[in-house]
């Protein structure tokens, strides 16, 4: 990124190759809107170019990228207040396909179903730390840099989010089971 | 060293750290030791781990291949805008110079050269025949003036035959305007001098002929005319001209004229004087 800052725009292609997938993943898990996420990936990379002078090189590029992505997300959610966080289940079910056995697969599907539901019900804040730590596999330290806070605060937030998720997940699982019976 | 008994709540709080491998080694050992002893925490850990693993199974869709294309397009566009902004004056100049040699300009340049050479050729073409035109014009003028001369001769010749004396006078006066008098005109004038009924016409004709005295046939005609003249005015005028021209051949006819009985005595004296001057 420092090369980009120095004027070597082609270095940006390399950064895109390396980071566009994780970035897309983050945006997708945050919004669960495929097309919107792709649009936002473009926006994030555009902002990287536009605000390349603000990249100090102190932190990691990845933190800066997620930092920009969060801003883009905020803009996005402002524009789409109505759109709820809803997973496209059919889409996801397709991805899971090919499990060892049909039963197991169906069970897994149901579990994932519940998880998505739970994720969707989490607050933006909690979902964010969970996506960053579990899906993007960022260390607490790095998440703290992205969110401009301390490692300790992140730790607490992750625990809280995890507990919350578990609670919702269990409710959903039980509810479904109850419904089934 | 026996470890401090740890709170089950603390363990719960560390489960996520443990699952994400972010627990320092010492704490991890403590946690794992506790888990081995505490069934409640074991159950808790199992549930959390299950969820954690389930989360790990969440598929992340692949971004569409169009993303890369879009990114490259965006990058190229951005590079262009940046380049135009940052281009130095020198680069601008260089680009403009290069543009000057771009095919478009080269075509225009070639076109202008072609037009220019056509213009030069045309100018040369028109100026060169111009000389011949002048020659032709000169020739035409010459022809015209010759024709005008011929016209005047014609007018003169026909005018001399005009019944009106004044017309004949005018015809004679054309003699001065005719540059080269040919034999025809001389003959006509001499005939007029000898035979014209009007004295004034004869006198004017005489004057005109006197101016043409360089012509030998005119001189001869004048000398011969002396004997044919009857008017005293013409006779004395002729005598004067003979003196002026110092024409020796005129002495003989003048002497004969003295023998003429009808000769005016004033003219007689004048002629005698003339003969003396000539001899």
Interface residues (C-beta under 8 A of the other chain):
Chain A: X9 X12 X13 X16 X20 X21 X24 X25 X28 X29 X34 X37 X38 X41 X42 X45 X46 X49 X50 X91 X92 X95 X96 X108 X111 X112 X115 X116 X130 X133 X134 X135 X137 X139 X140 X155 X158 X159 X162 X163 X165 X166 X169
Chain B: X12 X13 X15 X16 X17 X20 X22 X47 X48 X51 X52 X54 X55 X56 X57 X58 X59 X60 X61 X62 X63 X64 X66 X67 X68 X70 X71 X72 X74 X75 X78 X79 X82
